[in-house]
């Protein structure tokens, strides 16, 4: 049930509940899991980038990465990621 928020209870990742995602009859969660098991970050990029951006598998694997969890506000940026994009993404 981690796709919904429970009043007064942090989710499995330690995030505070969000009223907009509380369980209600007939309501769908704001987000939900997809049936995919990914074991490392490069595998994720090799799957997501071709599907969304049309990259080849090689382009996806070689591309620099940026990840922001948003809550807590922590960004992880590869050293080769373009600085202007990385800075704009975390500000």
Backbone atoms as SQL, in Angstrom:
CREATE TABLE atoms (id INTEGER PRIMARY KEY, chain TEXT, resi INTEGER, resn TEXT, atom TEXT, x REAL, y REAL, z REAL);
INSERT INTO atoms VALUES
  (1, 'A', 1, 'UNK', 'N', 0.813, -1.202, 0.000),
  (2, 'A', 1, 'UNK', 'CA', 0.000, 0.000, 0.000),
  (3, 'A', 1, 'UNK', 'C', 0.848, 1.254, 0.000),
  (4, 'A', 2, 'UNK', 'N', 2.123, 1.157, -0.294),
  (5, 'A', 2, 'UNK', 'CA', 2.993, 2.331, -0.252),
  (6, 'A', 2, 'UNK', 'C', 2.697, 3.322, -1.373),
  (7, 'A', 3, 'UNK', 'N', 1.817, 2.947, -2.309),
  (8, 'A', 3, 'UNK', 'CA', 1.456, 3.884, -3.371),
  (9, 'A', 3, 'UNK', 'C', 0.535, 4.981, -2.849),
  (10, 'A', 4, 'UNK', 'N', -0.190, 4.704, -1.771),
  (11, 'A', 4, 'UNK', 'CA', -1.037, 5.697, -1.115),
  (12, 'A', 4, 'UNK', 'C', -0.339, 6.210, 0.135),
  (13, 'A', 5, 'UNK', 'N', -0.827, 7.333, 0.669),
  (14, 'A', 5, 'UNK', 'CA', -0.338, 7.849, 1.950),
  (15, 'A', 5, 'UNK', 'C', -1.328, 7.477, 3.041),
  (16, 'A', 6, 'UNK', 'N', -0.816, 7.204, 4.227),
  (17, 'A', 6, 'UNK', 'CA', -1.644, 6.897, 5.381),
  (18, 'A', 6, 'UNK', 'C', -1.503, 8.036, 6.381),
  (19, 'A', 7, 'UNK', 'N', -2.619, 8.631, 6.821),
  (20, 'A', 7, 'UNK', 'CA', -2.533, 9.753, 7.766),
  (21, 'A', 7, 'UNK', 'C', -1.690, 9.406, 8.991),
  (22, 'A', 8, 'UNK', 'N', -0.737, 10.285, 9.320),
  (23, 'A', 8, 'UNK', 'CA', 0.088, 10.115, 10.511),
  (24, 'A', 8, 'UNK', 'C', 1.160, 9.046, 10.416),
  (25, 'A', 9, 'UNK', 'N', 1.402, 8.510, 9.230),
  (26, 'A', 9, 'UNK', 'CA', 2.354, 7.412, 9.094),
  (27, 'A', 9, 'UNK', 'C', 3.292, 7.647, 7.913),
  (28, 'A', 10, 'UNK', 'N', 4.610, 7.660, 8.167),
  (29, 'A', 10, 'UNK', 'CA', 5.587, 7.781, 7.086),
  (30, 'A', 10, 'UNK', 'C', 5.526, 6.532, 6.212),
  (31, 'A', 11, 'UNK', 'N', 5.863, 6.688, 4.926),
  (32, 'A', 11, 'UNK', 'CA', 5.842, 5.520, 4.047),
  (33, 'A', 11, 'UNK', 'C', 7.103, 4.676, 4.242),
  (34, 'A', 12, 'UNK', 'N', 7.247, 3.644, 3.453),
  (35, 'A', 12, 'UNK', 'CA', 8.377, 2.730, 3.580),
  (36, 'A', 12, 'UNK', 'C', 9.725, 3.365, 3.310),
  (37, 'A', 13, 'UNK', 'N', 9.729, 4.532, 2.677),
  (38, 'A', 13, 'UNK', 'CA', 10.970, 5.248, 2.400),
  (39, 'A', 13, 'UNK', 'C', 11.231, 6.340, 3.430),
  (40, 'A', 14, 'UNK', 'N', 10.343, 6.472, 4.427),
  (41, 'A', 14, 'UNK', 'CA', 10.522, 7.475, 5.473),
  (42, 'A', 14, 'UNK', 'C', 9.944, 8.837, 5.134),
  (43, 'A', 15, 'UNK', 'N', 9.163, 8.943, 4.046),
  (44, 'A', 15, 'UNK', 'CA', 8.579, 10.223, 3.665),
  (45, 'A', 15, 'UNK', 'C', 7.268, 10.452, 4.405),
  (46, 'A', 16, 'UNK', 'N', 7.019, 11.703, 4.775),
  (47, 'A', 16, 'UNK', 'CA', 5.791, 12.070, 5.481),
  (48, 'A', 16, 'UNK', 'C', 4.583, 11.856, 4.566),
  (49, 'A', 17, 'UNK', 'N', 3.404, 11.591, 5.158),
  (50, 'A', 17, 'UNK', 'CA', 2.209, 11.372, 4.342),
  (51, 'A', 17, 'UNK', 'C', 1.779, 12.634, 3.598),
  (52, 'A', 18, 'UNK', 'N', 1.142, 12.445, 2.458),
  (53, 'A', 18, 'UNK', 'CA', 0.622, 13.548, 1.649),
  (54, 'A', 18, 'UNK', 'C', -0.894, 13.427, 1.586),
  (55, 'A', 19, 'UNK', 'N', -1.591, 14.458, 2.033),
  (56, 'A', 19, 'UNK', 'CA', -3.057, 14.425, 2.071),
  (57, 'A', 19, 'UNK', 'C', -3.661, 14.177, 0.687),
  (58, 'A', 20, 'UNK', 'N', -3.001, 14.686, -0.350),
  (59, 'A', 20, 'UNK', 'CA', -3.533, 14.488, -1.708),
  (60, 'A', 20, 'UNK', 'C', -3.462, 13.033, -2.161),
  (61, 'A', 21, 'UNK', 'N', -2.755, 12.198, -1.418),
  (62, 'A', 21, 'UNK', 'CA', -2.618, 10.798, -1.801),
  (63, 'A', 21, 'UNK', 'C', -3.168, 9.851, -0.729),
  (64, 'A', 22, 'UNK', 'N', -4.051, 10.367, 0.152),
  (65, 'A', 22, 'UNK', 'CA', -4.685, 9.512, 1.161),
  (66, 'A', 22, 'UNK', 'C', -5.630, 8.524, 0.480),
  (67, 'A', 23, 'UNK', 'N', -5.801, 7.368, 1.096),
  (68, 'A', 23, 'UNK', 'CA', -6.684, 6.329, 0.578),
  (69, 'A', 23, 'UNK', 'C', -8.132, 6.797, 0.689),
  (70, 'A', 24, 'UNK', 'N', -8.878, 6.681, -0.415),
  (71, 'A', 24, 'UNK', 'CA', -10.302, 7.009, -0.447),
  (72, 'A', 24, 'UNK', 'C', -10.987, 6.036, -1.400),
  (73, 'A', 25, 'UNK', 'N', -12.281, 5.762, -1.185),
  (74, 'A', 25, 'UNK', 'CA', -12.988, 4.847, -2.087),
  (75, 'A', 25, 'UNK', 'C', -12.914, 5.319, -3.541),
  (76, 'A', 26, 'UNK', 'N', -12.571, 4.427, -4.438),
  (77, 'A', 26, 'UNK', 'CA', -12.527, 4.721, -5.858),
  (78, 'A', 26, 'UNK', 'C', -11.352, 5.562, -6.317),
  (79, 'A', 27, 'UNK', 'N', -10.464, 5.925, -5.406),
  (80, 'A', 27, 'UNK', 'CA', -9.335, 6.787, -5.760),
  (81, 'A', 27, 'UNK', 'C', -8.157, 5.942, -6.239),
  (82, 'A', 28, 'UNK', 'N', -7.447, 6.467, -7.238),
  (83, 'A', 28, 'UNK', 'CA', -6.232, 5.823, -7.724),
  (84, 'A', 28, 'UNK', 'C', -5.037, 6.544, -7.118),
  (85, 'A', 29, 'UNK', 'N', -3.959, 5.833, -6.815),
  (86, 'A', 29, 'UNK', 'CA', -2.780, 6.504, -6.262),
  (87, 'A', 29, 'UNK', 'C', -2.181, 7.464, -7.289),
  (88, 'A', 30, 'UNK', 'N', -1.515, 8.531, -6.790),
  (89, 'A', 30, 'UNK', 'CA', -0.879, 9.489, -7.689),
  (90, 'A', 30, 'UNK', 'C', 0.226, 8.821, -8.494),
  (91, 'A', 31, 'UNK', 'N', 0.838, 7.817, -7.921),
  (92, 'A', 31, 'UNK', 'CA', 1.849, 7.040, -8.629),
  (93, 'A', 31, 'UNK', 'C', 1.717, 5.596, -8.189),
  (94, 'A', 32, 'UNK', 'N', 2.266, 4.713, -8.965),
  (95, 'A', 32, 'UNK', 'CA', 2.228, 3.306, -8.578),
  (96, 'A', 32, 'UNK', 'C', 3.431, 2.592, -9.176),
  (97, 'A', 33, 'UNK', 'N', 3.655, 1.392, -8.688),
  (98, 'A', 33, 'UNK', 'CA', 4.797, 0.609, -9.156),
  (99, 'A', 33, 'UNK', 'C', 4.547, 0.086, -10.559),
  (100, 'A', 34, 'UNK', 'N', 5.611, -0.172, -11.269),
  (101, 'A', 34, 'UNK', 'CA', 5.512, -0.838, -12.561),
  (102, 'A', 34, 'UNK', 'C', 6.114, -2.231, -12.406),
  (103, 'A', 35, 'UNK', 'N', 5.648, -3.186, -13.175),
  (104, 'A', 35, 'UNK', 'CA', 6.156, -4.556, -13.022),
  (105, 'A', 35, 'UNK', 'C', 7.522, -4.739, -13.680),
  (106, 'A', 36, 'UNK', 'N', 8.544, -4.122, -13.089),
  (107, 'A', 36, 'UNK', 'CA', 9.894, -4.209, -13.635),
  (108, 'A', 36, 'UNK', 'C', 10.880, -4.295, -12.473),
  (109, 'A', 37, 'UNK', 'N', 11.814, -5.207, -12.566),
  (110, 'A', 37, 'UNK', 'CA', 12.849, -5.329, -11.544),
  (111, 'A', 37, 'UNK', 'C', 14.159, -4.863, -12.167),
  (112, 'A', 38, 'UNK', 'N', 14.767, -3.830, -11.572),
  (113, 'A', 38, 'UNK', 'CA', 16.018, -3.274, -12.079),
  (114, 'A', 38, 'UNK', 'C', 17.044, -3.370, -10.967),
  (115, 'A', 39, 'UNK', 'N', 18.198, -3.939, -11.264),
  (116, 'A', 39, 'UNK', 'CA', 19.193, -4.190, -10.237),
  (117, 'A', 39, 'UNK', 'C', 20.259, -3.113, -10.089),
  (118, 'A', 40, 'UNK', 'N', 20.428, -2.254, -11.080),
  (119, 'A', 40, 'UNK', 'CA', 21.406, -1.177, -10.936),
  (120, 'A', 40, 'UNK', 'C', 20.999, 0.021, -11.793),
  (121, 'A', 41, 'UNK', 'N', 21.656, 1.168, -11.548),
  (122, 'A', 41, 'UNK', 'CA', 21.278, 2.415, -12.216),
  (123, 'A', 41, 'UNK', 'C', 21.492, 2.371, -13.721),
  (124, 'A', 42, 'UNK', 'N', 22.558, 1.760, -14.169),
  (125, 'A', 42, 'UNK', 'CA', 22.818, 1.702, -15.610),
  (126, 'A', 42, 'UNK', 'C', 21.759, 0.875, -16.328),
  (127, 'A', 43, 'UNK', 'N', 21.250, -0.166, -15.683),
  (128, 'A', 43, 'UNK', 'CA', 20.185, -0.960, -16.287),
  (129, 'A', 43, 'UNK', 'C', 18.946, -0.106, -16.479),
  (130, 'A', 44, 'UNK', 'N', 18.620, 0.700, -15.468),
  (131, 'A', 44, 'UNK', 'CA', 17.456, 1.584, -15.561),
  (132, 'A', 44, 'UNK', 'C', 17.599, 2.518, -16.750),
  (133, 'A', 45, 'UNK', 'N', 18.757, 3.152, -16.888),
  (134, 'A', 45, 'UNK', 'CA', 18.984, 4.078, -17.995),
  (135, 'A', 45, 'UNK', 'C', 18.883, 3.359, -19.336),
  (136, 'A', 46, 'UNK', 'N', 19.373, 2.134, -19.398),
  (137, 'A', 46, 'UNK', 'CA', 19.340, 1.371, -20.645),
  (138, 'A', 46, 'UNK', 'C', 17.910, 1.020, -21.049),
  (139, 'A', 47, 'UNK', 'N', 16.995, 1.007, -20.105),
  (140, 'A', 47, 'UNK', 'CA', 15.593, 0.708, -20.395),
  (141, 'A', 47, 'UNK', 'C', 14.797, 1.992, -20.639),
  (142, 'A', 48, 'UNK', 'N', 14.948, 2.970, -19.765),
  (143, 'A', 48, 'UNK', 'CA', 14.127, 4.180, -19.807),
  (144, 'A', 48, 'UNK', 'C', 14.479, 5.098, -20.977),
  (145, 'A', 49, 'UNK', 'N', 15.747, 5.374, -21.187),
  (146, 'A', 49, 'UNK', 'CA', 16.138, 6.339, -22.236),
  (147, 'A', 49, 'UNK', 'C', 15.699, 5.904, -23.643),
  (148, 'A', 50, 'UNK', 'N', 15.848, 4.641, -24.037),
  (149, 'A', 50, 'UNK', 'CA', 15.337, 4.257, -25.364),
  (150, 'A', 50, 'UNK', 'C', 13.813, 4.389, -25.468),
  (151, 'A', 51, 'UNK', 'N', 13.100, 4.067, -24.407),
  (152, 'A', 51, 'UNK', 'CA', 11.639, 4.148, -24.441),
  (153, 'A', 51, 'UNK', 'C', 11.139, 5.584, -24.495),
  (154, 'A', 52, 'UNK', 'N', 11.755, 6.477, -23.737),
  (155, 'A', 52, 'UNK', 'CA', 11.271, 7.855, -23.645),
  (156, 'A', 52, 'UNK', 'C', 11.920, 8.773, -24.678),
  (157, 'A', 53, 'UNK', 'N', 13.239, 8.669, -24.838),
  (158, 'A', 53, 'UNK', 'CA', 13.963, 9.605, -25.697),
  (159, 'A', 53, 'UNK', 'C', 14.361, 9.032, -27.057),
  (160, 'A', 54, 'UNK', 'N', 14.144, 7.743, -27.263),
  (161, 'A', 54, 'UNK', 'CA', 14.506, 7.131, -28.531),
  (162, 'A', 54, 'UNK', 'C', 15.995, 6.872, -28.692),
  (163, 'A', 55, 'UNK', 'N', 16.741, 6.923, -27.587),
  (164, 'A', 55, 'UNK', 'CA', 18.181, 6.653, -27.638),
  (165, 'A', 55, 'UNK', 'C', 18.436, 5.188, -27.986),
  (166, 'A', 56, 'UNK', 'N', 19.619, 4.932, -28.531),
  (167, 'A', 56, 'UNK', 'CA', 20.042, 3.543, -28.697),
  (168, 'A', 56, 'UNK', 'C', 20.461, 3.026, -27.315),
  (169, 'A', 57, 'UNK', 'N', 20.606, 1.726, -27.182),
  (170, 'A', 57, 'UNK', 'CA', 21.052, 1.158, -25.908),
  (171, 'A', 57, 'UNK', 'C', 22.430, 1.705, -25.549),
  (172, 'A', 58, 'UNK', 'N', 23.333, 1.800, -26.529),
  (173, 'A', 58, 'UNK', 'CA', 24.675, 2.331, -26.265),
  (174, 'A', 58, 'UNK', 'C', 24.609, 3.782, -25.795),
  (175, 'A', 59, 'UNK', 'N', 23.807, 4.615, -26.458),
  (176, 'A', 59, 'UNK', 'CA', 23.663, 6.010, -26.029),
  (177, 'A', 59, 'UNK', 'C', 23.133, 6.079, -24.595),
  (178, 'A', 60, 'UNK', 'N', 22.167, 5.243, -24.284),
  (179, 'A', 60, 'UNK', 'CA', 21.577, 5.246, -22.946),
  (180, 'A', 60, 'UNK', 'C', 22.600, 4.868, -21.885),
  (181, 'A', 61, 'UNK', 'N', 23.387, 3.848, -22.150),
  (182, 'A', 61, 'UNK', 'CA', 24.388, 3.396, -21.180),
  (183, 'A', 61, 'UNK', 'C', 25.499, 4.427, -21.014),
  (184, 'A', 62, 'UNK', 'N', 25.894, 5.074, -22.108),
  (185, 'A', 62, 'UNK', 'CA', 26.989, 6.048, -22.064),
  (186, 'A', 62, 'UNK', 'C', 26.569, 7.427, -21.553),
  (187, 'A', 63, 'UNK', 'N', 25.282, 7.694, -21.461),
  (188, 'A', 63, 'UNK', 'CA', 24.819, 9.043, -21.104),
  (189, 'A', 63, 'UNK', 'C', 25.071, 9.364, -19.628),
  (190, 'A', 64, 'UNK', 'N', 25.368, 10.655, -19.323),
  (191, 'A', 64, 'UNK', 'CA', 25.517, 11.057, -17.921),
  (192, 'A', 64, 'UNK', 'C', 24.148, 11.044, -17.243),
  (193, 'A', 65, 'UNK', 'N', 24.141, 10.864, -15.925),
  (194, 'A', 65, 'UNK', 'CA', 22.877, 10.750, -15.206),
  (195, 'A', 65, 'UNK', 'C', 22.717, 11.817, -14.138),
  (196, 'A', 66, 'UNK', 'N', 21.455, 12.151, -13.876),
  (197, 'A', 66, 'UNK', 'CA', 21.066, 13.054, -12.804),
  (198, 'A', 66, 'UNK', 'C', 19.890, 12.407, -12.089),
  (199, 'A', 67, 'UNK', 'N', 19.926, 12.383, -10.771),
  (200, 'A', 67, 'UNK', 'CA', 18.797, 11.855, -9.996),
  (201, 'A', 67, 'UNK', 'C', 18.520, 12.790, -8.835),
  (202, 'A', 68, 'UNK', 'N', 17.253, 13.192, -8.682),
  (203, 'A', 68, 'UNK', 'CA', 16.835, 13.992, -7.535),
  (204, 'A', 68, 'UNK', 'C', 15.648, 13.299, -6.895),
  (205, 'A', 69, 'UNK', 'N', 15.788, 12.962, -5.619),
  (206, 'A', 69, 'UNK', 'CA', 14.722, 12.282, -4.903),
  (207, 'A', 69, 'UNK', 'C', 13.596, 13.241, -4.544),
  (208, 'A', 70, 'UNK', 'N', 13.847, 14.542, -4.550),
  (209, 'A', 70, 'UNK', 'CA', 12.918, 15.618, -4.215),
  (210, 'A', 70, 'UNK', 'C', 12.618, 15.696, -2.728),
  (211, 'A', 71, 'UNK', 'N', 12.286, 14.610, -2.077),
  (212, 'A', 71, 'UNK', 'CA', 12.082, 14.615, -0.631),
  (213, 'A', 71, 'UNK', 'C', 12.829, 13.433, -0.056),
  (214, 'A', 72, 'UNK', 'N', 13.950, 13.624, 0.601),
  (215, 'A', 72, 'UNK', 'CA', 14.614, 14.901, 0.869),
  (216, 'A', 72, 'UNK', 'C', 15.250, 15.440, -0.414),
  (217, 'A', 73, 'UNK', 'N', 15.490, 16.733, -0.456),
  (218, 'A', 73, 'UNK', 'CA', 15.979, 17.399, -1.659),
  (219, 'A', 73, 'UNK', 'C', 17.474, 17.165, -1.837),
  (220, 'A', 74, 'UNK', 'N', 17.805, 15.999, -2.353),
  (221, 'A', 74, 'UNK', 'CA', 19.199, 15.618, -2.573),
  (222, 'A', 74, 'UNK', 'C', 19.358, 15.227, -4.038),
  (223, 'A', 75, 'UNK', 'N', 20.295, 15.865, -4.730),
  (224, 'A', 75, 'UNK', 'CA', 20.544, 15.555, -6.136),
  (225, 'A', 75, 'UNK', 'C', 21.876, 14.834, -6.280),
  (226, 'A', 76, 'UNK', 'N', 21.887, 13.818, -7.130),
  (227, 'A', 76, 'UNK', 'CA', 23.113, 13.115, -7.483),
  (228, 'A', 76, 'UNK', 'C', 23.339, 13.354, -8.971),
  (229, 'A', 77, 'UNK', 'N', 24.499, 13.934, -9.310),
  (230, 'A', 77, 'UNK', 'CA', 24.780, 14.310, -10.693),
  (231, 'A', 77, 'UNK', 'C', 26.137, 13.750, -11.107),
  (232, 'A', 78, 'UNK', 'N', 26.171, 13.027, -12.242),
  (233, 'A', 78, 'UNK', 'CA', 27.449, 12.547, -12.778),
  (234, 'A', 78, 'UNK', 'C', 28.348, 13.730, -13.103),
  (235, 'A', 79, 'UNK', 'N', 29.649, 13.548, -12.924),
  (236, 'A', 79, 'UNK', 'CA', 30.616, 14.611, -13.225),
  (237, 'A', 79, 'UNK', 'C', 30.545, 15.060, -14.681),
  (238, 'A', 80, 'UNK', 'N', 30.196, 14.161, -15.590),
  (239, 'A', 80, 'UNK', 'CA', 30.153, 14.507, -17.015),
  (240, 'A', 80, 'UNK', 'C', 28.824, 15.135, -17.445),
  (241, 'A', 81, 'UNK', 'N', 27.881, 15.279, -16.508),
  (242, 'A', 81, 'UNK', 'CA', 26.587, 15.891, -16.829),
  (243, 'A', 81, 'UNK', 'C', 26.802, 17.372, -17.130),
  (244, 'A', 82, 'UNK', 'N', 26.177, 17.935, -18.187),
  (245, 'A', 82, 'UNK', 'CA', 26.370, 19.359, -18.500),
  (246, 'A', 82, 'UNK', 'C', 26.033, 20.244, -17.297),
  (247, 'A', 83, 'UNK', 'N', 26.992, 21.056, -16.869),
  (248, 'A', 83, 'UNK', 'CA', 26.835, 21.859, -15.646),
  (249, 'A', 83, 'UNK', 'C', 25.615, 22.771, -15.700),
  (250, 'A', 84, 'UNK', 'N', 25.343, 23.396, -16.848),
  (251, 'A', 84, 'UNK', 'CA', 24.223, 24.330, -16.934),
  (252, 'A', 84, 'UNK', 'C', 22.884, 23.614, -16.714),
  (253, 'A', 85, 'UNK', 'N', 22.756, 22.394, -17.197),
  (254, 'A', 85, 'UNK', 'CA', 21.528, 21.624, -16.996),
  (255, 'A', 85, 'UNK', 'C', 21.455, 21.117, -15.566),
  (256, 'A', 86, 'UNK', 'N', 22.552, 20.582, -15.055),
  (257, 'A', 86, 'UNK', 'CA', 22.579, 20.078, -13.683),
  (258, 'A', 86, 'UNK', 'C', 22.258, 21.160, -12.674),
  (259, 'A', 87, 'UNK', 'N', 22.823, 22.343, -12.834),
  (260, 'A', 87, 'UNK', 'CA', 22.569, 23.451, -11.913),
  (261, 'A', 87, 'UNK', 'C', 21.117, 23.889, -11.993),
  (262, 'A', 88, 'UNK', 'N', 20.569, 24.009, -13.190),
  (263, 'A', 88, 'UNK', 'CA', 19.172, 24.415, -13.356),
  (264, 'A', 88, 'UNK', 'C', 18.226, 23.374, -12.777),
  (265, 'A', 89, 'UNK', 'N', 18.599, 22.112, -12.831),
  (266, 'A', 89, 'UNK', 'CA', 17.738, 21.033, -12.356),
  (267, 'A', 89, 'UNK', 'C', 17.639, 20.973, -10.845),
  (268, 'A', 90, 'UNK', 'N', 18.656, 21.452, -10.147),
  (269, 'A', 90, 'UNK', 'CA', 18.629, 21.349, -8.685),
  (270, 'A', 90, 'UNK', 'C', 18.294, 22.669, -8.011),
  (271, 'A', 91, 'UNK', 'N', 18.146, 23.735, -8.767),
  (272, 'A', 91, 'UNK', 'CA', 17.786, 25.039, -8.177),
  (273, 'A', 91, 'UNK', 'C', 16.329, 25.344, -8.362);
